[in-house]
Amino acid sequence: MQADENRRNVHNSCVLPRGGCVCISHLFGSGSAGLGDDDWEKIAKKLLANQIDYLMGLMVVVREFGEAAKTVSGANDMGRDYTGPAGLRLVSDTGTLAKQVHQGEFDTAFRKAAINVVGDLFGLPSAQANRTITGVNALAEGKTENPAAVVFGFQEKR
């Protein structure tokens, strides 16, 4: 009986205020205006995105990873790329990698994002690694004949 009361107290003092604030502000705000009965999935995604923003915003370093968490959970519909403070490039690179993982394709953008995160974590020259790989690929595919592409990278003409 005491354990049930303790769980109820934790729920009432921790869970409800943190989850309830987001739901109430969403319902009374403009978050659900103009949505019909068939838009429950949109409402759920907006509530999830708002909940992630609120909960991760409570902690100083964790809030920087909020965009990445929303992208991984499929709730990111804001269309913005948060780069974080200047000294925390790992945060923006992690968000970019999360977007690429969520897309599920192993393409050039995924490779560049993964190399950037590894470079940020271990202090490796990720920009040069990306340039070299892009240059080697361009040479192998016949897009260029310039051997300097291995050092300086390759960009297609637009």
C-alpha positions in Angstrom: 0.0 0.0 0.0 2.9 2.4 0.8 4.6 1.7 -2.5 1.4 2.6 -4.4 1.1 5.9 -2.5 4.8 6.7 -3.2 4.3 6.0 -7.0 1.2 8.2 -6.9 3.2 11.0 -5.2 6.0 10.8 -7.7 3.5 10.8 -10.6 1.6 13.8 -9.1 4.8 15.8 -8.3 7.0 15.0 -11.3 5.2 13.5 -14.3 2.0 15.6 -14.4 3.5 19.0 -14.1 6.1 18.3 -16.8 3.7 16.6 -19.2 0.7 18.5 -18.3 2.2 21.9 -19.1 2.9 21.0 -22.6 -0.5 19.4 -23.3 -2.4 22.4 -21.7 -0.3 25.0 -23.6 -0.8 23.1 -26.8 -4.6 22.7 -26.4 -5.2 26.3 -25.3 -2.6 27.7 -27.7 -2.7 27.8 -31.5 -1.2 24.3 -31.7 -4.4 22.5 -32.5 -6.4 25.2 -34.3 -7.7 24.2 -37.7 -7.0 20.5 -37.3 -9.8 18.1 -38.0 -10.6 14.7 -36.5 -8.4 13.0 -39.1 -5.3 14.9 -38.0 -4.6 12.9 -34.8 -1.2 11.9 -36.1 -0.2 15.6 -36.6 -1.4 16.5 -33.2 0.6 13.6 -31.6 3.7 14.7 -33.5 3.3 18.3 -32.4 2.8 17.2 -28.8 5.8 14.9 -28.9 8.0 17.7 -30.4 6.8 20.2 -27.7 7.3 17.6 -24.9 10.9 16.9 -26.1 11.6 20.7 -26.3 10.3 21.2 -22.8 11.9 18.2 -21.1 15.3 18.6 -22.7 15.2 22.4 -22.2 15.3 21.8 -18.5 18.9 20.6 -18.6 21.7 22.8 -19.6 23.8 20.7 -22.0 21.0 18.2 -22.9 18.9 21.0 -24.5 21.5 21.4 -27.3 20.6 17.9 -28.5 16.8 18.6 -28.6 16.7 18.9 -32.4 18.5 15.6 -32.8 16.1 13.9 -30.5 13.1 15.3 -32.3 14.6 14.1 -35.6 15.3 10.6 -34.4 11.8 10.3 -32.9 10.2 11.6 -36.2 8.6 14.6 -34.5 10.8 17.3 -36.1 8.5 19.5 -38.3 10.1 22.8 -37.5 12.3 22.9 -40.6 15.2 24.6 -38.9 18.7 23.5 -38.3 19.9 24.5 -34.8 23.7 24.8 -34.8 24.1 25.5 -31.1 26.8 27.7 -29.5 30.0 28.2 -31.6 32.1 25.9 -29.4 29.7 23.0 -29.6 30.0 21.9 -33.3 29.4 18.3 -32.2 25.8 19.3 -31.4 25.0 20.5 -34.9 26.9 17.6 -36.5 25.0 15.1 -34.4 21.7 16.7 -35.5 22.8 16.4 -39.1 23.8 12.8 -38.6 20.5 12.1 -36.9 18.6 13.4 -40.0 20.7 11.2 -42.3 20.1 8.2 -40.1 16.4 8.9 -40.1 16.4 9.0 -43.9 17.8 5.5 -44.0 20.0 5.9 -47.0 23.8 5.5 -47.0 24.7 8.3 -49.4 27.3 11.0 -49.6 25.5 13.2 -47.1 25.4 10.4 -44.6 29.1 9.7 -45.1 30.0 13.3 -44.6 27.8 13.6 -41.5 29.3 10.5 -39.9 32.9 11.6 -40.7 32.2 15.0 -39.2 30.9 13.5 -35.9 33.8 11.1 -35.7 36.2 14.1 -36.3 34.5 16.2 -33.6 34.7 13.4 -31.1 38.3 12.4 -31.7 39.8 15.7 -33.0 40.5 14.3 -36.5 40.6 16.5 -39.6 37.1 15.5 -40.9 36.9 18.3 -43.5 40.1 17.0 -45.2 38.9 13.4 -45.0 35.6 14.4 -46.7 37.5 16.4 -49.4 39.8 13.5 -50.1 37.0 10.9 -50.3 35.0 13.2 -52.6 38.1 13.8 -54.8 38.9 10.1 -55.0 35.3 9.3 -55.9 35.3 12.0 -58.6 38.6 10.7 -60.1 37.3 7.1 -60.0 34.0 8.0 -61.7 35.7 10.1 -64.4 34.1 13.4 -63.3 37.6 15.0 -63.2 41.1 14.3 -64.3 42.8 16.7 -62.0 44.9 14.8 -59.4 44.6 17.8 -57.1 41.0 16.8 -56.4 42.4 14.3 -53.9 43.8 17.1 -51.8 41.3 19.9 -52.5 38.1 17.9 -53.1 35.7 18.2 -56.0 32.6 20.1 -56.6 30.4 19.7 -59.6 29.5 22.7 -61.7 26.1 24.1 -61.0 
